[in-house]
Amino acid sequence: MGNKYLDGTALTIAIIGAINWALIGLFRFDLVAFIFGNMTWLSRIIYAVVGVCGLYLLSFFMHLSDRSERTA
């Protein structure tokens, strides 16, 4: 987690993905499918990148537990 650019990019992409999921849940409107087409190769790549960013951000949980152990 030493690369702030990578962390910020992953967080931004995950937030955009979360907003897309909110749109799907609230209004049944898939912004990615609207812009890039329903399950085209480009939209599938976007979904995959959002998923990989989410998995990468799981490492934040390890850093949170490390901080709480150091302060205790």
N, CA, C and O atoms as a GROMACS GRO file, in nm:
protein
  288
    1MET      N    1   0.082  -0.119   0.000
    1MET     CA    2   0.000   0.000   0.000
    1MET      C    3   0.087   0.125   0.000
    1MET      O    4   0.045   0.229   0.051
    2GLY      N    5   0.205   0.116  -0.056
    2GLY     CA    6   0.293   0.230  -0.056
    2GLY      C    7   0.274   0.322  -0.175
    2GLY      O    8   0.329   0.432  -0.175
    3ASN      N    9   0.200   0.282  -0.275
    3ASN     CA   10   0.183   0.361  -0.395
    3ASN      C   11   0.053   0.441  -0.386
    3ASN      O   12  -0.055   0.387  -0.409
    4LYS      N   13   0.064   0.568  -0.353
    4LYS     CA   14  -0.056   0.650  -0.334
    4LYS      C   15  -0.135   0.669  -0.463
    4LYS      O   16  -0.257   0.680  -0.459
    5TYR      N   17  -0.067   0.673  -0.577
    5TYR     CA   18  -0.137   0.688  -0.704
    5TYR      C   19  -0.225   0.566  -0.731
    5TYR      O   20  -0.342   0.580  -0.770
    6LEU      N   21  -0.170   0.448  -0.711
    6LEU     CA   22  -0.245   0.325  -0.732
    6LEU      C   23  -0.361   0.315  -0.633
    6LEU      O   24  -0.472   0.276  -0.670
    7ASP      N   25  -0.336   0.350  -0.508
    7ASP     CA   26  -0.442   0.347  -0.406
    7ASP      C   27  -0.555   0.442  -0.442
    7ASP      O   28  -0.672   0.406  -0.433
    8GLY      N   29  -0.521   0.562  -0.483
    8GLY     CA   30  -0.622   0.662  -0.518
    8GLY      C   31  -0.701   0.622  -0.641
    8GLY      O   32  -0.822   0.642  -0.648
    9THR      N   33  -0.632   0.566  -0.739
    9THR     CA   34  -0.700   0.521  -0.861
    9THR      C   35  -0.795   0.406  -0.831
    9THR      O   36  -0.909   0.406  -0.877
   10ALA      N   37  -0.749   0.310  -0.753
   10ALA     CA   38  -0.834   0.196  -0.718
   10ALA      C   39  -0.955   0.242  -0.637
   10ALA      O   40  -1.066   0.193  -0.658
   11LEU      N   41  -0.934   0.334  -0.545
   11LEU     CA   42  -1.045   0.385  -0.465
   11LEU      C   43  -1.146   0.460  -0.551
   11LEU      O   44  -1.266   0.445  -0.533
   12THR      N   45  -1.098   0.541  -0.644
   12THR     CA   46  -1.186   0.616  -0.734
   12THR      C   47  -1.270   0.522  -0.820
   12THR      O   48  -1.390   0.542  -0.836
   13ILE      N   49  -1.206   0.420  -0.876
   13ILE     CA   50  -1.278   0.325  -0.960
   13ILE      C   51  -1.380   0.247  -0.879
   13ILE      O   52  -1.491   0.222  -0.926
   14ALA      N   53  -1.345   0.209  -0.757
   14ALA     CA   54  -1.439   0.137  -0.671
   14ALA      C   55  -1.558   0.225  -0.633
   14ALA      O   56  -1.670   0.176  -0.625
   15ILE      N   57  -1.535   0.352  -0.610
   15ILE     CA   58  -1.644   0.444  -0.578
   15ILE      C   59  -1.737   0.460  -0.698
   15ILE      O   60  -1.859   0.460  -0.683
   16ILE      N   61  -1.680   0.472  -0.818
   16ILE     CA   62  -1.762   0.481  -0.939
   16ILE      C   63  -1.844   0.353  -0.954
   16ILE      O   64  -1.962   0.359  -0.991
   17GLY      N   65  -1.784   0.238  -0.927
   17GLY     CA   66  -1.857   0.112  -0.932
   17GLY      C   67  -1.970   0.108  -0.829
   17GLY      O   68  -2.078   0.056  -0.858
   18ALA      N   69  -1.945   0.161  -0.710
   18ALA     CA   70  -2.048   0.164  -0.607
   18ALA      C   71  -2.164   0.255  -0.649
   18ALA      O   72  -2.280   0.224  -0.624
   19ILE      N   73  -2.132   0.366  -0.712
   19ILE     CA   74  -2.237   0.455  -0.761
   19ILE      C   75  -2.320   0.385  -0.869
   19ILE      O   76  -2.442   0.399  -0.872
   20ASN      N   77  -2.254   0.310  -0.956
   20ASN     CA   78  -2.326   0.235  -1.058
   20ASN      C   79  -2.419   0.132  -0.994
   20ASN      O   80  -2.532   0.116  -1.039
   21TRP      N   81  -2.372   0.063  -0.890
   21TRP     CA   82  -2.458  -0.033  -0.821
   21TRP      C   83  -2.574   0.036  -0.753
   21TRP      O   84  -2.684  -0.019  -0.749
   22ALA      N   85  -2.554   0.155  -0.700
   22ALA     CA   86  -2.665   0.230  -0.639
   22ALA      C   87  -2.769   0.265  -0.745
   22ALA      O   88  -2.889   0.256  -0.720
   23LEU      N   89  -2.723   0.306  -0.862
   23LEU     CA   90  -2.815   0.336  -0.971
   23LEU      C   91  -2.894   0.212  -1.014
   23LEU      O   92  -3.014   0.221  -1.042
   24ILE      N   93  -2.827   0.099  -1.018
   24ILE     CA   94  -2.896  -0.026  -1.053
   24ILE      C   95  -2.999  -0.060  -0.946
   24ILE      O   96  -3.112  -0.096  -0.979
   25GLY      N   97  -2.961  -0.051  -0.821
   25GLY     CA   98  -3.051  -0.088  -0.713
   25GLY      C   99  -3.169   0.005  -0.698
   25GLY      O  100  -3.280  -0.041  -0.670
   26LEU      N  101  -3.148   0.134  -0.715
   26LEU     CA  102  -3.254   0.230  -0.692
   26LEU      C  103  -3.343   0.253  -0.814
   26LEU      O  104  -3.465   0.267  -0.802
   27PHE      N  105  -3.281   0.256  -0.931
   27PHE     CA  106  -3.355   0.297  -1.051
   27PHE      C  107  -3.353   0.194  -1.165
   27PHE      O  108  -3.409   0.218  -1.272
   28ARG      N  109  -3.288   0.079  -1.142
   28ARG     CA  110  -3.270  -0.021  -1.247
   28ARG      C  111  -3.204   0.039  -1.371
   28ARG      O  112  -3.240   0.008  -1.484
   29PHE      N  113  -3.107   0.126  -1.347
   29PHE     CA  114  -3.035   0.193  -1.455
   29PHE      C  115  -2.887   0.160  -1.443
   29PHE      O  116  -2.821   0.201  -1.347
   30ASP      N  117  -2.834   0.085  -1.539
   30ASP     CA  118  -2.694   0.047  -1.541
   30ASP      C  119  -2.618   0.147  -1.629
   30ASP      O  120  -2.628   0.143  -1.752
   31LEU      N  121  -2.543   0.234  -1.565
   31LEU     CA  122  -2.472   0.340  -1.637
   31LEU      C  123  -2.366   0.284  -1.730
   31LEU      O  124  -2.348   0.334  -1.841
   32VAL      N  125  -2.295   0.180  -1.688
   32VAL     CA  126  -2.192   0.120  -1.773
   32VAL      C  127  -2.257   0.061  -1.898
   32VAL      O  128  -2.207   0.081  -2.009
   33ALA      N  129  -2.366  -0.011  -1.882
   33ALA     CA  130  -2.434  -0.069  -1.998
   33ALA      C  131  -2.492   0.040  -2.087
   33ALA      O  132  -2.496   0.025  -2.209
   34PHE      N  133  -2.538   0.149  -2.028
   34PHE     CA  134  -2.593   0.259  -2.105
   34PHE      C  135  -2.486   0.324  -2.192
   34PHE      O  136  -2.511   0.357  -2.308
   35ILE      N  137  -2.366   0.342  -2.136
   35ILE     CA  138  -2.259   0.409  -2.210
   35ILE      C  139  -2.189   0.316  -2.308
   35ILE      O  140  -2.162   0.353  -2.422
   36PHE      N  141  -2.158   0.193  -2.262
   36PHE     CA  142  -2.073   0.104  -2.343
   36PHE      C  143  -2.147  -0.014  -2.405
   36PHE      O  144  -2.086  -0.092  -2.479
   37GLY      N  145  -2.276  -0.029  -2.377
   37GLY     CA  146  -2.351  -0.141  -2.432
   37GLY      C  147  -2.366  -0.252  -2.330
   37GLY      O  148  -2.286  -0.265  -2.237
   38ASN      N  149  -2.469  -0.331  -2.349
   38ASN     CA  150  -2.498  -0.438  -2.255
   38ASN      C  151  -2.407  -0.558  -2.280
   38ASN      O  152  -2.421  -0.627  -2.380
   39MET      N  153  -2.316  -0.581  -2.190
   39MET     CA  154  -2.220  -0.691  -2.190
   39MET      C  155  -2.136  -0.699  -2.317
   39MET      O  156  -2.110  -0.807  -2.369
   40THR      N  157  -2.095  -0.584  -2.367
   40THR     CA  158  -1.997  -0.581  -2.475
   40THR      C  159  -1.861  -0.612  -2.414
   40THR      O  160  -1.847  -0.616  -2.292
   41TRP      N  161  -1.761  -0.633  -2.497
   41TRP     CA  162  -1.628  -0.663  -2.443
   41TRP      C  163  -1.575  -0.546  -2.361
   41TRP      O  164  -1.504  -0.567  -2.263
   42LEU      N  165  -1.608  -0.423  -2.400
   42LEU     CA  166  -1.560  -0.307  -2.326
   42LEU      C  167  -1.630  -0.296  -2.189
   42LEU      O  168  -1.564  -0.266  -2.089
   43SER      N  169  -1.759  -0.319  -2.185
   43SER     CA  170  -1.828  -0.312  -2.056
   43SER      C  171  -1.783  -0.425  -1.964
   43SER      O  172  -1.774  -0.405  -1.843
   44ARG      N  173  -1.754  -0.542  -2.018
   44ARG     CA  174  -1.703  -0.653  -1.936
   44ARG      C  175  -1.566  -0.620  -1.879
   44ARG      O  176  -1.536  -0.657  -1.766
   45ILE      N  177  -1.483  -0.552  -1.956
   45ILE     CA  178  -1.351  -0.510  -1.905
   45ILE      C  179  -1.370  -0.411  -1.791
   45ILE      O  180  -1.301  -0.418  -1.689
   46ILE      N  181  -1.463  -0.319  -1.806
   46ILE     CA  182  -1.489  -0.220  -1.701
   46ILE      C  183  -1.537  -0.288  -1.574
   46ILE      O  184  -1.490  -0.257  -1.465
   47TYR      N  185  -1.631  -0.382  -1.587
   47TYR     CA  186  -1.678  -0.456  -1.470
   47TYR      C  187  -1.563  -0.532  -1.404
   47TYR      O  188  -1.554  -0.536  -1.282
   48ALA      N  189  -1.475  -0.591  -1.485
   48ALA     CA  190  -1.362  -0.666  -1.430
   48ALA      C  191  -1.264  -0.574  -1.358
   48ALA      O  192  -1.214  -0.609  -1.251
   49VAL      N  193  -1.238  -0.456  -1.414
   49VAL     CA  194  -1.146  -0.361  -1.349
   49VAL      C  195  -1.204  -0.314  -1.216
   49VAL      O  196  -1.130  -0.302  -1.118
   50VAL      N  197  -1.333  -0.288  -1.212
   50VAL     CA  198  -1.397  -0.248  -1.086
   50VAL      C  199  -1.383  -0.360  -0.983
   50VAL      O  200  -1.352  -0.333  -0.866
   51GLY      N  201  -1.404  -0.482  -1.024
   51GLY     CA  202  -1.391  -0.596  -0.934
   51GLY      C  203  -1.249  -0.613  -0.882
   51GLY      O  204  -1.228  -0.639  -0.764
   52VAL      N  205  -1.151  -0.600  -0.971
   52VAL     CA  206  -1.010  -0.611  -0.929
   52VAL      C  207  -0.974  -0.500  -0.832
   52VAL      O  208  -0.902  -0.523  -0.735
   53CYS      N  209  -1.023  -0.379  -0.856
   53CYS     CA  210  -0.997  -0.268  -0.764
   53CYS      C  211  -1.058  -0.296  -0.627
   53CYS      O  212  -0.998  -0.266  -0.524
   54GLY      N  213  -1.178  -0.353  -0.627
   54GLY     CA  214  -1.240  -0.389  -0.500
   54GLY      C  215  -1.159  -0.492  -0.425
   54GLY      O  216  -1.142  -0.482  -0.303
   55LEU      N  217  -1.108  -0.592  -0.496
   55LEU     CA  218  -1.024  -0.692  -0.432
   55LEU      C  219  -0.894  -0.630  -0.380
   55LEU      O  220  -0.847  -0.665  -0.271
   56TYR      N  221  -0.836  -0.540  -0.456
   56TYR     CA  222  -0.715  -0.471  -0.412
   56TYR      C  223  -0.740  -0.392  -0.285
   56TYR      O  224  -0.655  -0.388  -0.196
   57LEU      N  225  -0.856  -0.329  -0.277
   57LEU     CA  226  -0.888  -0.247  -0.160
   57LEU      C  227  -0.914  -0.329  -0.036
   57LEU      O  228  -0.919  -0.273   0.074
   58LEU      N  229  -0.931  -0.460  -0.049
   58LEU     CA  230  -0.941  -0.545   0.068
   58LEU      C  231  -0.815  -0.536   0.155
   58LEU      O  232  -0.821  -0.559   0.276
   59SER      N  233  -0.704  -0.503   0.093
   59SER     CA  234  -0.579  -0.490   0.170
   59SER      C  235  -0.585  -0.373   0.268
   59SER      O  236  -0.506  -0.368   0.362
   60PHE      N  237  -0.678  -0.279   0.248
   60PHE     CA  238  -0.695  -0.171   0.346
   60PHE      C  239  -0.734  -0.225   0.483
   60PHE      O  240  -0.696  -0.169   0.585
   61PHE      N  241  -0.810  -0.334   0.485
   61PHE     CA  242  -0.851  -0.392   0.612
   61PHE      C  243  -0.730  -0.440   0.693
   61PHE      O  244  -0.728  -0.427   0.815
   62MET      N  245  -0.630  -0.494   0.625
   62MET     CA  246  -0.509  -0.538   0.696
   62MET      C  247  -0.439  -0.418   0.759
   62MET      O  248  -0.388  -0.427   0.870
   63HIS      N  249  -0.436  -0.307   0.688
   63HIS     CA  250  -0.371  -0.188   0.741
   63HIS      C  251  -0.449  -0.128   0.857
   63HIS      O  252  -0.390  -0.073   0.949
   64LEU      N  253  -0.580  -0.138   0.853
   64LEU     CA  254  -0.661  -0.090   0.964
   64LEU      C  255  -0.636  -0.172   1.090
   64LEU      O  256  -0.626  -0.116   1.199
   65SER      N  257  -0.624  -0.304   1.075
   65SER     CA  258  -0.600  -0.387   1.192
   65SER      C  259  -0.457  -0.365   1.244
   65SER      O  260  -0.434  -0.373   1.365
   66ASP      N  261  -0.362  -0.339   1.156
   66ASP     CA  262  -0.225  -0.310   1.200
   66ASP      C  263  -0.220  -0.183   1.281
   66ASP      O  264  -0.149  -0.178   1.382
   67ARG      N  265  -0.293  -0.081   1.241
   67ARG     CA  266  -0.295   0.045   1.314
   67ARG      C  267  -0.357   0.030   1.451
   67ARG      O  268  -0.308   0.086   1.548
   68SER      N  269  -0.466  -0.046   1.458
   68SER     CA  270  -0.533  -0.061   1.588
   68SER      C  271  -0.448  -0.141   1.686
   68SER      O  272  -0.453  -0.117   1.806
   69GLU      N  273  -0.368  -0.237   1.635
   69GLU     CA  274  -0.280  -0.313   1.723
   69GLU      C  275  -0.163  -0.229   1.772
   69GLU      O  276  -0.116  -0.248   1.884
   70ARG      N  277  -0.116  -0.136   1.690
   70ARG     CA  278  -0.005  -0.049   1.730
   70ARG      C  279  -0.046   0.054   1.833
   70ARG      O  280   0.033   0.092   1.919
   71THR      N  281  -0.170   0.102   1.825
   71THR     CA  282  -0.214   0.204   1.917
   71THR      C  283  -0.263   0.145   2.049
   71THR      O  284  -0.272   0.217   2.149
   72ALA      N  285  -0.293   0.018   2.051
   72ALA     CA  286  -0.344  -0.044   2.175
   72ALA      C  287  -0.234  -0.084   2.268
   72ALA      O  288  -0.261  -0.137   2.376
   0.00000   0.00000   0.00000
